[in-house]
Amino acid sequence: MKPTTKPTILSQCLAAGLAAGMFATQVQASEDVIQNSFFPYENEVPSHEGLNVGMTIDQSNVAQFKDVIDPAFYTFIENGWTSITVGDTTSFGLNEGYVNATRDSLGKVSLGDQVGEINGWQAGRPFPEEPDESDPRAGEKLAWNYKYGYNWGDSAAIYPFYWKYRDMDSGKVERTIKFNFHFLNFKGRVNQEPVPEITPNPSDLFRAIYVQALDPADVRNTQLLIHRASDDLKRDNSWLYLGFQRRVRRLATGQVTDAFLGSDLMIEDFEGYNGRISDMNWTYKGTRQMLMPFYNHNDMKLDTETHQDDDGYEVVAFGGQGGCFPEITWQLRKVYEVEAVPVDESHPLQKRVHYMDAQTFTIPRTVSYDRKGSLWKTFTIGQAHPDHHLPKNKGTGVSIDDAFSMIDVQASHCTTGQFKGQVDPELSKPQMFNVQHMRATGS
């Protein structure tokens, strides 16, 4: 018996060692996915021939950098409407709880049979793996990464938020509206209590947005409430409260693509894309190194003449053609180019091209084309590092939306936004996100 026993023990040891080795390899491979997704600049930052930190890209040299600028913004610089000042490429590390949630769910999330269906997601980035050009649903996975991203974290507020309507030819500011915007995740929460979900949640909501207009008088107390269901195949429920009518009305589906309060934005444009995954057909067009509007707010040229708060906070200044361009620095960053084509043929757009930041999965640049395929609008959302912003934002791991510019190229008009973004759960409590609150606030 002894001669047969020894090989058996030896084979068991070898098998155990092999299994342990395979497990260690799998763990390392999983960790490599996490590191690549959340810390892409850990070992190397992007570079481009002739591109140096501190330089200005303008009409005289923009042709040299055509490969790292999206086509719409390239045209703006070529026309002399604006320029780009190049900043250091810096890491915008997201909240540790969000990264850990992604690590815990790695490999457990999958797409359903149709666009808008997802299985196994609880929290974190659902598809942190590098997109594969041979995967016909790679664009859809990137869209889910955006939807379930850490944009504004578990909750936050833009409090206050100034919109300016500008004639791009004359530079005249036609109108200024002061808002408060509030954001709240009901599910997928990783940092602010309660975690991972706010209960009770009888409507099974994923997220809600609440907007209140403060000034001027003709729109004061106009309010917007959006409820986004966890089931992406269910339509959003949206309500509008008009102060002068003193009543709440439900928004029809088509109204999310109308001009919001006469601005150059649709409700569907908010945050880069404010709609369902199932409303679009998504195509991954490739991974690029591109200049993107990422910066440290406290180091920028700030608007010292208007919108200074009591605490001394100053918003980003604007300049360029018509005052339509935030005066910020741009970083060379890793970007996913994703095309979104509306499912509904009556949609006013033929497509949007989103340039998604690979580290944060914010959408700092979007270019929109009308139904004839002509360039119509272009959206810039400046991203400020939370550690160089308001003290309350330091350490939150939230890439702060800090300035926006929606330019209607065909109308020579723009709407600009100047933010005071605050990651503060006290400003966006769950009871704010219901119709009764709209009525109580408006009365």
TORLUM-322327 format. One record per residue (C-alpha): residue number from 1; residue in one letter; x, y, z. Coordinates in pm, whole numbers, plus 50000, padded with zeros to 5 digits. Example, Ala and Ser with C-alpha at 12.3 -4.5 7.8 and 13.67 -1.06 7.14 Angstrom:
% residues 2
+-----+--------+-------+-------+-------+
| num | residu |     X |     Y |     Z |
+-----+--------+-------+-------+-------+
|   1 |      A | 51230 | 49550 | 50780 |
|   2 |      S | 51367 | 49894 | 50714 |
+-----+--------+-------+-------+-------+
% end
This chain:
% residues 443
+-----+--------+-------+-------+-------+
| num | residu |     X |     Y |     Z |
+-----+--------+-------+-------+-------+
|   1 |      M | 50000 | 50000 | 50000 |
|   2 |      K | 50280 | 50242 | 50080 |
|   3 |      P | 50416 | 50276 | 49723 |
|   4 |      T | 50069 | 50386 | 49602 |
|   5 |      T | 50009 | 50620 | 49895 |
|   6 |      K | 50312 | 50844 | 49838 |
|   7 |      P | 50229 | 50935 | 49475 |
|   8 |      T | 49872 | 51005 | 49578 |
|   9 |      I | 49985 | 51251 | 49845 |
|  10 |      L | 50235 | 51401 | 49604 |
|  11 |      S | 49971 | 51443 | 49333 |
|  12 |      Q | 49736 | 51605 | 49584 |
|  13 |      C | 50006 | 51852 | 49685 |
|  14 |      L | 50082 | 51929 | 49320 |
|  15 |      A | 49712 | 51981 | 49245 |
|  16 |      A | 49673 | 52208 | 49548 |
|  17 |      G | 49978 | 52407 | 49447 |
|  18 |      L | 49852 | 52438 | 49092 |
|  19 |      A | 49510 | 52554 | 49211 |
|  20 |      A | 49667 | 52808 | 49444 |
|  21 |      G | 49883 | 52935 | 49161 |
|  22 |      M | 49585 | 52967 | 48928 |
|  23 |      F | 49385 | 53149 | 49197 |
|  24 |      A | 49672 | 53391 | 49257 |
|  25 |      T | 49695 | 53454 | 48882 |
|  26 |      Q | 49322 | 53523 | 48864 |
|  27 |      V | 49337 | 53759 | 49161 |
|  28 |      Q | 49626 | 53947 | 49002 |
|  29 |      A | 49445 | 53966 | 48669 |
|  30 |      S | 49137 | 54106 | 48842 |
|  31 |      E | 49344 | 54362 | 49028 |
|  32 |      D | 49512 | 54461 | 48701 |
|  33 |      V | 49166 | 54535 | 48557 |
|  34 |      I | 49085 | 54759 | 48855 |
|  35 |      Q | 49417 | 54942 | 48839 |
|  36 |      N | 49391 | 54999 | 48465 |
|  37 |      S | 49036 | 55130 | 48494 |
|  38 |      F | 49074 | 55360 | 48795 |
|  39 |      F | 49442 | 55453 | 48792 |
|  40 |      P | 49541 | 55480 | 48423 |
|  41 |      Y | 49816 | 55735 | 48491 |
|  42 |      E | 49987 | 55543 | 48771 |
|  43 |      N | 50289 | 55445 | 48563 |
|  44 |      E | 50272 | 55665 | 48255 |
|  45 |      V | 50088 | 55977 | 48137 |
|  46 |      P | 49982 | 56035 | 47775 |
|  47 |      S | 50207 | 56242 | 47549 |
|  48 |      H | 50192 | 56391 | 47201 |
|  49 |      E | 50473 | 56524 | 46988 |
|  50 |      G | 50521 | 56896 | 47046 |
|  51 |      L | 50262 | 56918 | 47322 |
|  52 |      N | 50399 | 57075 | 47640 |
|  53 |      V | 50242 | 57179 | 47969 |
|  54 |      G | 50182 | 57554 | 47981 |
|  55 |      M | 50167 | 57604 | 47606 |
|  56 |      T | 49875 | 57767 | 47424 |
|  57 |      I | 49710 | 57603 | 47126 |
|  58 |      D | 49556 | 57862 | 46895 |
|  59 |      Q | 49507 | 57932 | 46524 |
|  60 |      S | 49881 | 57939 | 46462 |
|  61 |      N | 49960 | 57585 | 46574 |
|  62 |      V | 49630 | 57393 | 46609 |
|  63 |      A | 49693 | 57184 | 46296 |
|  64 |      Q | 49980 | 57013 | 46479 |
|  65 |      F | 49740 | 56882 | 46743 |
|  66 |      K | 49441 | 56782 | 46531 |
|  67 |      D | 49466 | 56421 | 46649 |
|  68 |      V | 49411 | 56511 | 47017 |
|  69 |      I | 49124 | 56761 | 46980 |
|  70 |      D | 48767 | 56666 | 46889 |
|  71 |      P | 48661 | 56795 | 46546 |
|  72 |      A | 48413 | 57057 | 46670 |
|  73 |      F | 48650 | 57218 | 46917 |
|  74 |      Y | 48928 | 57201 | 46658 |
|  75 |      T | 48709 | 57415 | 46429 |
|  76 |      F | 48650 | 57666 | 46710 |
|  77 |      I | 49024 | 57710 | 46756 |
|  78 |      E | 49085 | 57719 | 46381 |
|  79 |      N | 48825 | 57998 | 46353 |
|  80 |      G | 48999 | 58197 | 46626 |
|  81 |      W | 48706 | 58172 | 46862 |
|  82 |      T | 48906 | 58030 | 47149 |
|  83 |      S | 49236 | 57867 | 47246 |
|  84 |      I | 49351 | 57588 | 47476 |
|  85 |      T | 49604 | 57622 | 47756 |
|  86 |      V | 49762 | 57284 | 47829 |
|  87 |      G | 49779 | 57167 | 48190 |
|  88 |      D | 49944 | 56871 | 48363 |
|  89 |      T | 49772 | 56534 | 48325 |
|  90 |      T | 49662 | 56453 | 48680 |
|  91 |      S | 49481 | 56162 | 48842 |
|  92 |      F | 49118 | 56218 | 48940 |
|  93 |      G | 49096 | 55922 | 49177 |
|  94 |      L | 48737 | 55824 | 49256 |
|  95 |      N | 48599 | 55745 | 49601 |
|  96 |      E | 48754 | 55433 | 49757 |
|  97 |      G | 48411 | 55288 | 49834 |
|  98 |      Y | 48317 | 55304 | 49467 |
|  99 |      V | 48643 | 55137 | 49362 |
| 100 |      N | 48596 | 54861 | 49622 |
| 101 |      A | 48236 | 54804 | 49508 |
| 102 |      T | 48368 | 54759 | 49154 |
| 103 |      R | 48632 | 54515 | 49280 |
| 104 |      D | 48367 | 54313 | 49466 |
| 105 |      S | 48137 | 54283 | 49163 |
| 106 |      L | 48404 | 54219 | 48900 |
| 107 |      G | 48290 | 53947 | 48664 |
| 108 |      K | 47942 | 53929 | 48814 |
| 109 |      V | 47771 | 54184 | 48589 |
| 110 |      S | 47640 | 54108 | 48240 |
| 111 |      L | 47418 | 54263 | 47976 |
| 112 |      G | 47068 | 54130 | 47918 |
| 113 |      D | 46926 | 54020 | 47585 |
| 114 |      Q | 46815 | 54368 | 47481 |
| 115 |      V | 46960 | 54716 | 47517 |
| 116 |      G | 46866 | 54851 | 47859 |
| 117 |      E | 46887 | 54520 | 48043 |
| 118 |      I | 47167 | 54450 | 48290 |
| 119 |      N | 47219 | 54162 | 48533 |
| 120 |      G | 47405 | 54138 | 48861 |
| 121 |      W | 47486 | 54506 | 48923 |
| 122 |      Q | 47472 | 54626 | 49283 |
| 123 |      A | 47721 | 54914 | 49299 |
| 124 |      G | 48041 | 55038 | 49140 |
| 125 |      R | 48152 | 55042 | 48776 |
| 126 |      P | 47970 | 54755 | 48603 |
| 127 |      F | 48221 | 54692 | 48320 |
| 128 |      P | 48573 | 54804 | 48422 |
| 129 |      E | 48742 | 54585 | 48162 |
| 130 |      E | 48901 | 54757 | 47865 |
| 131 |      P | 48648 | 54778 | 47576 |
| 132 |      D | 48699 | 54538 | 47288 |
| 133 |      E | 48647 | 54668 | 46933 |
| 134 |      S | 48528 | 54321 | 46828 |
| 135 |      D | 48249 | 54333 | 47090 |
| 136 |      P | 47933 | 54469 | 46921 |
| 137 |      R | 47797 | 54579 | 47260 |
| 138 |      A | 48113 | 54753 | 47384 |
| 139 |      G | 47950 | 55096 | 47343 |
| 140 |      E | 47652 | 54987 | 47548 |
| 141 |      K | 47881 | 54869 | 47829 |
| 142 |      L | 48057 | 55207 | 47832 |
| 143 |      A | 47717 | 55377 | 47850 |
| 144 |      W | 47633 | 55170 | 48159 |
| 145 |      N | 47966 | 55273 | 48311 |
| 146 |      Y | 47857 | 55634 | 48267 |
| 147 |      K | 47506 | 55579 | 48401 |
| 148 |      Y | 47635 | 55397 | 48709 |
| 149 |      G | 47935 | 55627 | 48744 |
| 150 |      Y | 48032 | 55833 | 49045 |
| 151 |      N | 47922 | 56162 | 48886 |
| 152 |      W | 47827 | 56372 | 49192 |
| 153 |      G | 47875 | 56069 | 49415 |
| 154 |      D | 47584 | 55938 | 49620 |
| 155 |      S | 47433 | 56287 | 49639 |
| 156 |      A | 47539 | 56647 | 49584 |
| 157 |      A | 47410 | 56987 | 49483 |
| 158 |      I | 47501 | 57269 | 49251 |
| 159 |      Y | 47405 | 57538 | 49494 |
| 160 |      P | 47384 | 57795 | 49336 |
| 161 |      F | 47408 | 57746 | 48960 |
| 162 |      Y | 47416 | 58040 | 48716 |
| 163 |      W | 47308 | 58003 | 48352 |
| 164 |      K | 47375 | 58278 | 48101 |
| 165 |      Y | 47215 | 58298 | 47758 |
| 166 |      R | 47458 | 58466 | 47518 |
| 167 |      D | 47455 | 58598 | 47163 |
| 168 |      M | 47774 | 58452 | 47021 |
| 169 |      D | 47820 | 58727 | 46763 |
| 170 |      S | 47776 | 59030 | 46987 |
| 171 |      G | 47874 | 58877 | 47321 |
| 172 |      K | 47558 | 59022 | 47477 |
| 173 |      V | 47428 | 58836 | 47783 |
| 174 |      E | 47057 | 58817 | 47710 |
| 175 |      R | 46946 | 58650 | 48029 |
| 176 |      T | 47082 | 58509 | 48356 |
| 177 |      I | 46896 | 58243 | 48553 |
| 178 |      K | 46998 | 58135 | 48901 |
| 179 |      F | 46917 | 57774 | 48993 |
| 180 |      N | 46978 | 57515 | 49258 |
| 181 |      F | 47030 | 57161 | 49121 |
| 182 |      H | 47016 | 56855 | 49347 |
| 183 |      F | 47119 | 56495 | 49273 |
| 184 |      L | 47044 | 56181 | 49473 |
| 185 |      N | 47120 | 55813 | 49412 |
| 186 |      F | 46868 | 55580 | 49570 |
| 187 |      K | 47070 | 55269 | 49478 |
| 188 |      G | 47435 | 55183 | 49430 |
| 189 |      R | 47537 | 55404 | 49722 |
| 190 |      V | 47890 | 55344 | 49847 |
| 191 |      N | 47978 | 55630 | 50081 |
| 192 |      Q | 47695 | 55838 | 50227 |
| 193 |      E | 47457 | 55661 | 50464 |
| 194 |      P | 47238 | 55471 | 50406 |
| 195 |      V | 47448 | 55224 | 50207 |
| 196 |      P | 47380 | 55062 | 49961 |
| 197 |      E | 47021 | 55184 | 49915 |
| 198 |      I | 46774 | 55438 | 50049 |
| 199 |      T | 46464 | 55264 | 50185 |
| 200 |      P | 46175 | 55261 | 50157 |
| 201 |      N | 46199 | 55287 | 49779 |
| 202 |      P | 45851 | 55180 | 49663 |
| 203 |      S | 45900 | 55307 | 49305 |
| 204 |      D | 46231 | 55118 | 49279 |
| 205 |      L | 46421 | 55432 | 49175 |
| 206 |      F | 46786 | 55442 | 49084 |
| 207 |      R | 46834 | 55821 | 49080 |
| 208 |      A | 46651 | 56149 | 49106 |
| 209 |      I | 46723 | 56509 | 49002 |
| 210 |      Y | 46549 | 56813 | 49147 |
| 211 |      V | 46587 | 57163 | 49003 |
| 212 |      Q | 46458 | 57493 | 49139 |
| 213 |      A | 46484 | 57830 | 48964 |
| 214 |      L | 46552 | 58117 | 49206 |
| 215 |      D | 46581 | 58422 | 48976 |
| 216 |      P | 46465 | 58619 | 48780 |
| 217 |      A | 46106 | 58682 | 48885 |
| 218 |      D | 45938 | 58545 | 48572 |
| 219 |      V | 46076 | 58195 | 48632 |
| 220 |      R | 46113 | 58203 | 49011 |
| 221 |      N | 46003 | 57876 | 49172 |
| 222 |      T | 45990 | 57691 | 48842 |
| 223 |      Q | 46084 | 57339 | 48948 |
| 224 |      L | 46179 | 57020 | 48768 |
| 225 |      L | 46176 | 56670 | 48919 |
| 226 |      I | 46309 | 56362 | 48740 |
| 227 |      H | 46269 | 56006 | 48871 |
| 228 |      R | 46483 | 55744 | 48697 |
| 229 |      A | 46373 | 55384 | 48759 |
| 230 |      S | 46617 | 55105 | 48832 |
| 231 |      D | 46463 | 54924 | 48535 |
| 232 |      D | 46607 | 55110 | 48236 |
| 233 |      L | 46323 | 54987 | 48016 |
| 234 |      K | 46077 | 55193 | 48223 |
| 235 |      R | 46038 | 55554 | 48117 |
| 236 |      D | 46147 | 55833 | 48348 |
| 237 |      N | 45876 | 56008 | 48545 |
| 238 |      S | 45927 | 56384 | 48522 |
| 239 |      W | 45728 | 56673 | 48659 |
| 240 |      L | 45742 | 57049 | 48608 |
| 241 |      Y | 45611 | 57308 | 48852 |
| 242 |      L | 45549 | 57648 | 48698 |
| 243 |      G | 45555 | 57921 | 48961 |
| 244 |      F | 45316 | 58154 | 48781 |
| 245 |      Q | 45059 | 57874 | 48739 |
| 246 |      R | 45115 | 57725 | 49084 |
| 247 |      R | 45056 | 57372 | 48967 |
| 248 |      V | 45252 | 57057 | 48893 |
| 249 |      R | 45222 | 56891 | 48555 |
| 250 |      R | 45378 | 56572 | 48429 |
| 251 |      L | 45618 | 56613 | 48141 |
| 252 |      A | 45539 | 56430 | 47820 |
| 253 |      T | 45820 | 56209 | 47691 |
| 254 |      G | 45899 | 56439 | 47398 |
| 255 |      Q | 45950 | 56742 | 47618 |
| 256 |      V | 46290 | 56620 | 47741 |
| 257 |      T | 46424 | 56709 | 47395 |
| 258 |      D | 46274 | 57060 | 47392 |
| 259 |      A | 46481 | 57366 | 47481 |
| 260 |      F | 46477 | 57388 | 47862 |
| 261 |      L | 46348 | 57732 | 47966 |
| 262 |      G | 46457 | 57877 | 47633 |
| 263 |      S | 46821 | 57772 | 47675 |
| 264 |      D | 47041 | 57582 | 47429 |
| 265 |      L | 47007 | 57266 | 47642 |
| 266 |      M | 46756 | 56985 | 47637 |
| 267 |      I | 46674 | 56811 | 47965 |
| 268 |      E | 46826 | 56507 | 47793 |
| 269 |      D | 47159 | 56695 | 47771 |
| 270 |      F | 47207 | 56735 | 48147 |
| 271 |      E | 47543 | 56598 | 48272 |
| 272 |      G | 47638 | 56498 | 47915 |
| 273 |      Y | 47351 | 56254 | 47873 |
| 274 |      N | 47040 | 56243 | 48089 |
| 275 |      G | 46833 | 55962 | 47948 |
| 276 |      R | 46787 | 55588 | 47939 |
| 277 |      I | 47041 | 55348 | 47795 |
| 278 |      S | 46756 | 55192 | 47597 |
| 279 |      D | 46675 | 55523 | 47423 |
| 280 |      M | 46998 | 55503 | 47218 |
| 281 |      N | 47198 | 55263 | 47008 |
| 282 |      W | 47555 | 55280 | 47136 |
| 283 |      T | 47872 | 55222 | 46934 |
| 284 |      Y | 48228 | 55222 | 47067 |
| 285 |      K | 48442 | 55412 | 46816 |
| 286 |      G | 48780 | 55365 | 46980 |
| 287 |      T | 49014 | 55470 | 47259 |
| 288 |      R | 49197 | 55799 | 47212 |
| 289 |      Q | 49435 | 56036 | 47382 |
| 290 |      M | 49261 | 56372 | 47383 |
| 291 |      L | 49278 | 56713 | 47542 |
| 292 |      M | 48994 | 56737 | 47790 |
| 293 |      P | 48873 | 57015 | 48026 |
| 294 |      F | 49017 | 56890 | 48359 |
| 295 |      Y | 49177 | 57133 | 48602 |
| 296 |      N | 49214 | 57265 | 48957 |
| 297 |      H | 48943 | 57524 | 49017 |
| 298 |      N | 49145 | 57721 | 49271 |
| 299 |      D | 49426 | 57768 | 49017 |
| 300 |      M | 49204 | 57903 | 48737 |
| 301 |      K | 49111 | 58255 | 48635 |
| 302 |      L | 48796 | 58318 | 48837 |
| 303 |      D | 48508 | 58558 | 48789 |
| 304 |      T | 48583 | 58820 | 49052 |
| 305 |      E | 48309 | 59060 | 48939 |
| 306 |      T | 47993 | 58849 | 48954 |
| 307 |      H | 47851 | 58560 | 49156 |
| 308 |      Q | 48089 | 58583 | 49450 |
| 309 |      D | 47935 | 58408 | 49749 |
| 310 |      D | 47953 | 58518 | 50111 |
| 311 |      D | 48218 | 58254 | 50178 |
| 312 |      G | 48440 | 58407 | 49909 |
| 313 |      Y | 48383 | 58131 | 49653 |
| 314 |      E | 48425 | 58253 | 49295 |
| 315 |      V | 48306 | 58079 | 48979 |
| 316 |      V | 48514 | 58012 | 48667 |
| 317 |      A | 48547 | 58306 | 48427 |
| 318 |      F | 48440 | 58290 | 48061 |
| 319 |      G | 48592 | 58445 | 47749 |
| 320 |      G | 48652 | 58376 | 47381 |
| 321 |      Q | 48395 | 58430 | 47106 |
| 322 |      G | 48078 | 58569 | 47261 |
| 323 |      G | 48206 | 58484 | 47610 |
| 324 |      C | 48107 | 58123 | 47538 |
| 325 |      F | 48425 | 57946 | 47652 |
| 326 |      P | 48537 | 57871 | 48010 |
| 327 |      E | 48887 | 58002 | 48082 |
| 328 |      I | 49037 | 57679 | 48209 |
| 329 |      T | 49327 | 57445 | 48134 |
| 330 |      W | 49294 | 57119 | 47941 |
| 331 |      Q | 49474 | 56791 | 48008 |
| 332 |      L | 49579 | 56516 | 47768 |
| 333 |      R | 49379 | 56217 | 47890 |
| 334 |      K | 49264 | 55868 | 47798 |
| 335 |      V | 48921 | 55891 | 47636 |
| 336 |      Y | 48659 | 55653 | 47496 |
| 337 |      E | 48475 | 55782 | 47189 |
| 338 |      V | 48115 | 55658 | 47188 |
| 339 |      E | 47842 | 55729 | 46934 |
| 340 |      A | 47479 | 55740 | 47050 |
| 341 |      V | 47204 | 55722 | 46787 |
| 342 |      P | 46844 | 55777 | 46902 |
| 343 |      V | 46609 | 55481 | 46867 |
| 344 |      D | 46316 | 55719 | 46809 |
| 345 |      E | 46330 | 55843 | 46451 |
| 346 |      S | 46144 | 56162 | 46549 |
| 347 |      H | 46426 | 56266 | 46783 |
| 348 |      P | 46570 | 56608 | 46685 |
| 349 |      L | 46924 | 56467 | 46671 |
| 350 |      Q | 47075 | 56222 | 46428 |
| 351 |      K | 47344 | 56133 | 46681 |
| 352 |      R | 47564 | 56247 | 46965 |
| 353 |      V | 47933 | 56168 | 46983 |
| 354 |      H | 48040 | 56144 | 47347 |
| 355 |      Y | 48401 | 56167 | 47458 |
| 356 |      M | 48397 | 55978 | 47789 |
| 357 |      D | 48687 | 56022 | 48027 |
| 358 |      A | 48830 | 55674 | 48090 |
| 359 |      Q | 48917 | 55736 | 48455 |
| 360 |      T | 48607 | 55916 | 48585 |
| 361 |      F | 48346 | 55819 | 48322 |
| 362 |      T | 48221 | 56174 | 48316 |
| 363 |      I | 48135 | 56315 | 47971 |
| 364 |      P | 48330 | 56641 | 47942 |
| 365 |      R | 48279 | 56674 | 47565 |
| 366 |      T | 47978 | 56593 | 47348 |
| 367 |      V | 47922 | 56686 | 46984 |
| 368 |      S | 47564 | 56669 | 46850 |
| 369 |      Y | 47445 | 56647 | 46492 |
| 370 |      D | 47102 | 56741 | 46355 |
| 371 |      R | 46881 | 56502 | 46160 |
| 372 |      K | 47054 | 56599 | 45835 |
| 373 |      G | 47390 | 56503 | 45986 |
| 374 |      S | 47520 | 56861 | 46019 |
| 375 |      L | 47704 | 56984 | 46327 |
| 376 |      W | 47447 | 57147 | 46553 |
| 377 |      K | 47559 | 57172 | 46914 |
| 378 |      T | 47870 | 57111 | 47118 |
| 379 |      F | 47879 | 57065 | 47495 |
| 380 |      T | 48176 | 57122 | 47725 |
| 381 |      I | 48158 | 57034 | 48096 |
| 382 |      G | 48468 | 57142 | 48287 |
| 383 |      Q | 48585 | 56892 | 48550 |
| 384 |      A | 48750 | 57028 | 48865 |
| 385 |      H | 48956 | 56817 | 49105 |
| 386 |      P | 48774 | 56792 | 49441 |
| 387 |      D | 49094 | 56846 | 49641 |
| 388 |      H | 49146 | 57190 | 49484 |
| 389 |      H | 48796 | 57323 | 49523 |
| 390 |      L | 48569 | 57395 | 49821 |
| 391 |      P | 48705 | 57253 | 50149 |
| 392 |      K | 48395 | 57031 | 50188 |
| 393 |      N | 48473 | 56861 | 49855 |
| 394 |      K | 48827 | 56762 | 49950 |
| 395 |      G | 48875 | 56388 | 49975 |
| 396 |      T | 48530 | 56304 | 49835 |
| 397 |      G | 48662 | 56135 | 49522 |
| 398 |      V | 48403 | 56315 | 49307 |
| 399 |      S | 48507 | 56478 | 48980 |
| 400 |      I | 48332 | 56814 | 49022 |
| 401 |      D | 48126 | 56953 | 48733 |
| 402 |      D | 48247 | 57312 | 48748 |
| 403 |      A | 48160 | 57503 | 48429 |
| 404 |      F | 47964 | 57429 | 48113 |
| 405 |      S | 47920 | 57571 | 47766 |
| 406 |      M | 47651 | 57453 | 47524 |
| 407 |      I | 47710 | 57616 | 47187 |
| 408 |      D | 47447 | 57612 | 46914 |
| 409 |      V | 47674 | 57651 | 46613 |
| 410 |      Q | 47387 | 57699 | 46369 |
| 411 |      A | 47222 | 57978 | 46571 |
| 412 |      S | 47549 | 58146 | 46682 |
| 413 |      H | 47425 | 58126 | 47038 |
| 414 |      C | 47539 | 57966 | 47360 |
| 415 |      T | 47427 | 57892 | 47713 |
| 416 |      T | 47700 | 57889 | 47977 |
| 417 |      G | 47695 | 57754 | 48331 |
| 418 |      Q | 47895 | 57861 | 48634 |
| 419 |      F | 47880 | 57621 | 48926 |
| 420 |      K | 47921 | 57601 | 49297 |
| 421 |      G | 47923 | 57223 | 49323 |
| 422 |      Q | 47894 | 57089 | 49677 |
| 423 |      V | 47924 | 56726 | 49785 |
| 424 |      D | 47709 | 56766 | 50092 |
| 425 |      P | 47427 | 56520 | 50179 |
| 426 |      E | 47256 | 56785 | 50391 |
| 427 |      L | 47175 | 56981 | 50075 |
| 428 |      S | 46998 | 56693 | 49897 |
| 429 |      K | 46781 | 56501 | 50142 |
| 430 |      P | 46545 | 56230 | 50012 |
| 431 |      Q | 46229 | 56420 | 50108 |
| 432 |      M | 46316 | 56688 | 49850 |
| 433 |      F | 46270 | 56448 | 49562 |
| 434 |      N | 45892 | 56414 | 49550 |
| 435 |      V | 45596 | 56599 | 49401 |
| 436 |      Q | 45464 | 56704 | 49742 |
| 437 |      H | 45787 | 56894 | 49807 |
| 438 |      M | 45743 | 57082 | 49478 |
| 439 |      R | 45393 | 57192 | 49576 |
| 440 |      A | 45501 | 57290 | 49929 |
| 441 |      T | 45800 | 57488 | 49800 |
| 442 |      G | 45596 | 57663 | 49532 |
| 443 |      S | 45303 | 57764 | 49750 |
+-----+--------+-------+-------+-------+
% end
